[in-house]
Amino acid sequence: MSVQVSVVMPVYNTKADYFKEAIDSVLGQSFQDFELLIVDNGSDNYIKDIVKSYKDEKIKYFKIDKNKGPAIARNKAIDLAKSEYIAFIDSDDISLPQRLEKQVTYLDNNPDVGCLGTAVEIIGDDSEKMRFASVREHSEIECYMLFFGCAFCQSSVMVRKSTLDKFNVRYRTEWIPTEDYGLFVDLIDRTKFKILDDILVKYRFHHNNTSHLYSNEQKEKSRIVQTFAINKCCEMLVLNKNLFSRFILEENLKVTELNELAEIINNLMKYLSKRGYSENDVMYALKRKFKYVYYTKNHLSVVFFFFFIYICTK
């Protein structure tokens, strides 16, 4: 039997209290036309025992014998989903009661949007160290993903399954542990993005989650995904991809390369403005990136100052 929403929850040895709270938060939704697909990534037996303690037919439990990571687990659930929409939630996060209702209502009323996030509250051991982007609308979300990184909290996202299937978009294992960012980048030019102002998810930032355990690898893979996003979005525009990629990857360029970079950035702003981006937003994003590379990271304040005087007079 089909449902309107499939809630996808991968799990691997999550702390029992967190796991129960995550399940309870889904079952307690005001919107009830959903299935909860829990994919167990080779956890210890207590995870299965917790799932089996629930007598709710909405829960569908699948076990993978060996831990292959959450990307494989989510892909399995996407393939199994019998729904119009797919909502993601990690096994230590919390969906607030009206989450599904508000996201389904928005997607029903906005058929051009295929990837919908929400604002989140950050909880946990190191909550003060974690922030998500404050962008909300399609063009600024895309702009953020091109120049800074992932704009979404994965546990807040609902997507149209038809969009994922039409373009064969799934989590890419080569982009682990930032495969969520990669999934959203793969949706650029294939659907529109939106993030609701409502706080509908509590994201638990603690010592044992991916952002803590694999922070260095996550940063490196994020840069790779970001370069892919730029090249995908501006395939015919950036002739010297190597130069622009080095800039995006925050490498220090030679002074002799800055004139060419300035030309690329000017062309990029004009091109992206035709795609619906605000030229001011693109300039602001690039200034932030350039300032980090040359002013903050490499302390080359003179380069930063004169570079943007040059760009603004082109």
C-alpha positions as CSV (number, residue, x, y, z in Angstrom):
1,M,0.0,0.0,0.0
2,S,1.4,3.4,-0.9
3,V,1.6,6.3,1.5
4,Q,2.3,10.0,0.9
5,V,5.6,10.1,2.9
6,S,8.4,7.6,3.5
7,V,10.5,8.7,6.5
8,V,14.0,7.3,6.1
9,M,16.1,6.6,9.2
10,P,19.4,4.8,9.0
11,V,20.8,3.6,12.3
12,Y,24.1,2.1,13.6
13,N,24.5,1.6,17.3
14,T,22.9,4.8,18.2
15,K,22.5,5.5,22.0
16,A,19.3,3.8,23.0
17,D,17.7,6.9,24.5
18,Y,18.4,9.0,21.4
19,F,17.1,6.3,19.1
20,K,13.9,5.9,21.0
21,E,13.4,9.7,21.0
22,A,13.9,9.8,17.3
23,I,11.4,7.0,16.6
24,D,8.8,8.6,19.0
25,S,9.2,12.0,17.3
26,V,8.2,10.4,14.0
27,L,5.3,8.3,15.3
28,G,4.0,11.4,17.1
29,Q,3.5,13.5,14.0
30,S,0.2,15.4,13.4
31,F,0.4,14.1,9.8
32,Q,-0.1,10.3,9.8
33,D,0.0,9.1,6.2
34,F,3.6,7.8,6.3
35,E,5.8,4.8,6.7
36,L,9.0,4.8,8.8
37,L,11.8,2.9,7.0
38,I,14.5,2.0,9.6
39,V,17.6,0.6,8.0
40,D,19.9,-1.1,10.5
41,N,23.5,-0.9,9.4
42,G,24.7,-4.0,11.2
43,S,24.1,-2.7,14.7
44,D,24.3,-4.7,17.9
45,N,21.1,-6.6,18.8
46,Y,19.7,-3.9,21.1
47,I,18.8,-1.8,18.1
48,K,16.6,-4.5,16.7
49,D,15.1,-5.1,20.2
50,I,14.2,-1.5,20.4
51,V,12.5,-1.5,17.0
52,K,10.6,-4.7,17.8
53,S,9.3,-3.2,21.0
54,Y,7.1,-0.9,18.9
55,K,3.9,-2.4,17.7
56,D,3.2,0.2,15.0
57,E,2.5,-1.0,11.5
58,K,4.0,2.2,10.1
59,I,7.5,0.9,11.0
60,K,9.3,-1.1,8.4
61,Y,12.6,-2.6,9.6
62,F,15.5,-3.7,7.4
63,K,18.8,-5.1,8.5
64,I,22.1,-4.9,6.6
65,D,24.5,-7.5,8.0
66,K,27.6,-5.3,7.8
67,N,27.9,-1.6,8.4
68,K,28.3,0.0,5.0
69,G,27.6,3.5,6.1
70,P,24.4,5.7,6.2
71,A,24.6,6.5,2.4
72,I,24.1,2.8,1.5
73,A,21.3,2.5,4.1
74,R,19.5,5.6,2.8
75,N,19.8,4.5,-0.8
76,K,18.2,1.1,0.1
77,A,15.3,2.9,1.8
78,I,14.8,5.3,-1.1
79,D,14.6,2.3,-3.4
80,L,12.1,0.6,-1.1
81,A,10.0,3.7,-0.5
82,K,6.4,3.6,-1.8
83,S,5.5,7.2,-1.5
84,E,5.3,10.6,-3.1
85,Y,7.7,12.3,-0.7
86,I,10.8,11.1,1.2
87,A,11.7,12.7,4.5
88,F,15.1,12.1,6.1
89,I,15.8,11.9,9.8
90,D,18.9,10.6,11.5
91,S,18.5,8.2,14.4
92,D,19.6,10.7,17.0
93,D,17.6,13.7,15.8
94,I,14.1,14.8,16.6
95,S,11.2,15.8,14.3
96,L,8.8,18.2,15.9
97,P,5.1,17.2,15.8
98,Q,4.1,19.4,12.8
99,R,7.1,18.8,10.6
100,L,5.6,16.4,8.1
101,E,2.3,18.2,8.0
102,K,3.9,21.6,7.2
103,Q,6.4,20.1,4.6
104,V,3.7,18.1,2.8
105,T,1.4,21.2,2.7
106,Y,4.2,23.3,1.2
107,L,5.2,20.8,-1.4
108,D,1.6,20.1,-2.4
109,N,1.1,23.8,-3.0
110,N,4.5,24.4,-4.7
111,P,5.1,21.8,-7.4
112,D,8.2,23.5,-8.7
113,V,10.0,22.8,-5.4
114,G,11.5,19.3,-5.1
115,C,13.9,19.7,-2.1
116,L,12.5,21.3,1.1
117,G,14.3,21.9,4.3
118,T,13.4,23.6,7.5
119,A,15.0,25.7,10.2
120,V,16.4,23.6,13.0
121,E,17.3,23.9,16.7
122,I,20.7,22.6,17.6
123,I,21.0,20.5,20.8
124,G,23.6,18.3,22.3
125,D,27.1,18.4,23.9
126,D,28.6,21.0,21.5
127,S,25.5,22.8,20.2
128,E,27.2,26.2,20.5
129,K,29.8,25.1,18.0
130,M,27.4,24.2,15.2
131,R,25.6,26.5,12.8
132,F,23.5,26.0,9.7
133,A,23.1,28.5,6.8
134,S,20.5,31.2,7.2
135,V,19.5,31.1,3.5
136,R,15.9,30.3,2.7
137,E,15.1,30.9,-1.0
138,H,16.1,28.9,-4.1
139,S,18.7,31.3,-5.6
140,E,20.5,32.0,-2.3
141,I,20.5,28.3,-1.4
142,E,22.1,27.4,-4.7
143,C,24.6,30.3,-4.4
144,Y,25.5,29.1,-0.9
145,M,26.1,25.6,-2.1
146,L,28.3,26.8,-4.9
147,F,30.6,29.0,-2.8
148,F,30.4,27.8,0.8
149,G,29.0,24.3,1.3
150,C,25.8,22.4,2.3
151,A,22.9,24.7,3.0
152,F,20.6,22.0,4.4
153,C,20.4,20.1,7.7
154,Q,19.8,16.7,6.2
155,S,17.5,15.6,9.0
156,S,15.1,18.5,8.0
157,V,14.9,17.6,4.3
158,M,11.9,16.3,2.4
159,V,12.3,15.5,-1.3
160,R,10.0,14.4,-4.1
161,K,10.8,10.7,-4.9
162,S,9.8,11.3,-8.5
163,T,12.6,13.8,-8.9
164,L,15.2,11.4,-7.4
165,D,14.0,8.6,-9.7
166,K,13.6,10.6,-12.8
167,F,17.3,11.8,-12.7
168,N,18.6,8.6,-10.9
169,V,19.9,10.7,-8.0
170,R,21.1,8.8,-5.0
171,Y,23.7,9.3,-2.3
172,R,27.2,8.8,-3.9
173,T,29.5,6.6,-1.9
174,E,32.6,8.4,-3.3
175,W,31.5,11.6,-1.5
176,I,31.2,10.0,2.0
177,P,31.1,11.6,4.6
178,T,29.6,14.6,2.9
179,E,27.2,12.6,0.7
180,D,24.2,14.7,1.8
181,Y,25.8,17.8,0.3
182,G,26.5,15.8,-2.9
183,L,22.9,14.7,-3.2
184,F,21.7,18.3,-3.0
185,V,24.3,19.4,-5.6
186,D,23.1,16.7,-7.9
187,L,19.7,18.2,-7.7
188,I,20.9,21.6,-9.0
189,D,19.2,22.4,-12.3
190,R,16.7,19.5,-11.7
191,T,14.4,21.1,-9.2
192,K,14.0,24.2,-6.9
193,F,15.1,24.4,-3.3
194,K,13.4,26.0,-0.3
195,I,14.1,26.1,3.5
196,L,11.1,27.0,5.7
197,D,11.5,29.5,8.5
198,D,9.7,27.2,10.9
199,I,11.9,25.3,13.4
200,L,10.6,21.7,12.8
201,V,13.7,19.6,13.7
202,K,16.1,19.3,16.6
203,Y,19.5,18.4,15.4
204,R,21.7,16.7,17.9
205,F,25.4,17.8,17.7
206,H,27.4,15.5,20.0
207,H,30.8,13.9,20.2
208,N,29.9,10.7,18.4
209,N,28.2,12.1,15.3
210,T,29.8,12.3,11.8
211,S,30.5,16.0,12.0
212,H,32.7,15.3,15.0
213,L,34.3,12.0,14.1
214,Y,35.2,12.8,10.5
215,S,35.5,16.6,10.5
216,N,38.7,16.8,8.5
217,E,37.6,14.3,5.9
218,Q,34.2,16.0,5.7
219,K,35.9,19.3,5.0
220,E,38.1,17.8,2.3
221,K,35.2,16.0,0.6
222,S,33.0,19.1,0.8
223,R,35.6,21.0,-1.2
224,I,35.5,18.3,-3.9
225,V,31.7,18.4,-4.0
226,Q,31.8,22.2,-4.1
227,T,34.2,22.2,-7.1
228,F,31.9,19.7,-8.8
229,A,29.0,22.1,-8.2
230,I,30.8,25.1,-9.7
231,N,31.9,23.1,-12.8
232,K,28.4,21.7,-13.2
233,C,26.7,25.0,-12.9
234,C,29.2,26.9,-15.1
235,E,30.4,24.2,-17.5
236,M,30.6,26.5,-20.5
237,L,31.7,29.6,-18.7
238,V,34.8,28.9,-16.7
239,L,37.5,28.1,-19.3
240,N,40.3,27.8,-16.8
241,K,38.6,25.4,-14.5
242,N,41.8,24.6,-12.7
243,L,42.4,28.2,-11.7
244,F,38.8,28.7,-10.4
245,S,38.8,25.3,-8.6
246,R,42.0,26.2,-6.8
247,F,40.3,29.5,-5.7
248,I,37.2,27.6,-4.5
249,L,39.5,25.0,-2.7
250,E,41.1,28.0,-0.9
251,E,44.5,27.7,-2.4
252,N,46.7,30.8,-2.5
253,L,47.0,32.0,-6.1
254,K,50.0,33.8,-7.6
255,V,49.6,37.6,-8.1
256,T,50.0,37.0,-11.9
257,E,46.8,34.8,-11.8
258,L,44.6,37.3,-10.1
259,N,43.8,39.3,-13.3
260,E,42.4,36.1,-14.9
261,L,40.5,35.2,-11.8
262,A,39.0,38.7,-11.8
263,E,37.8,38.2,-15.4
264,I,36.3,34.8,-14.4
265,I,34.5,36.3,-11.5
266,N,33.0,39.1,-13.5
267,N,31.8,36.7,-16.2
268,L,30.5,34.4,-13.4
269,M,28.4,37.2,-11.8
270,K,26.9,38.1,-15.2
271,Y,26.1,34.5,-16.0
272,L,24.6,33.7,-12.6
273,S,22.5,36.8,-12.7
274,K,20.8,35.5,-15.9
275,R,20.0,32.3,-13.9
276,G,18.1,34.3,-11.4
277,Y,20.9,34.9,-8.9
278,S,21.3,38.4,-7.4
279,E,24.6,39.9,-8.6
280,N,25.0,41.5,-5.2
281,D,24.6,38.1,-3.5
282,V,27.2,36.5,-5.8
283,M,29.6,39.3,-5.2
284,Y,29.0,39.0,-1.4
285,A,29.6,35.3,-1.5
286,L,32.8,35.7,-3.5
287,K,34.1,38.4,-1.3
288,R,33.6,36.2,1.7
289,K,35.5,33.4,0.0
290,F,38.3,35.7,-1.2
291,K,38.5,37.4,2.2
292,Y,38.9,34.1,3.9
293,V,41.7,32.9,1.6
294,Y,43.7,36.1,1.4
295,Y,42.8,38.2,4.4
296,T,42.0,35.8,7.2
297,K,43.9,32.6,6.2
298,N,47.0,34.1,4.5
299,H,46.9,37.6,5.9
300,L,47.3,39.3,2.5
301,S,45.0,42.2,3.2
302,V,46.5,44.4,0.4
303,V,45.8,41.6,-2.2
304,F,42.2,41.5,-0.9
305,F,41.7,45.2,-1.0
306,F,43.2,45.9,-4.5
307,F,41.6,42.8,-6.0
308,F,38.1,43.9,-5.3
309,I,38.8,47.5,-6.3
310,Y,39.9,46.0,-9.6
311,I,36.7,43.9,-9.9
312,C,34.4,46.7,-9.1
313,T,35.8,48.9,-11.8
314,K,35.5,46.3,-14.6
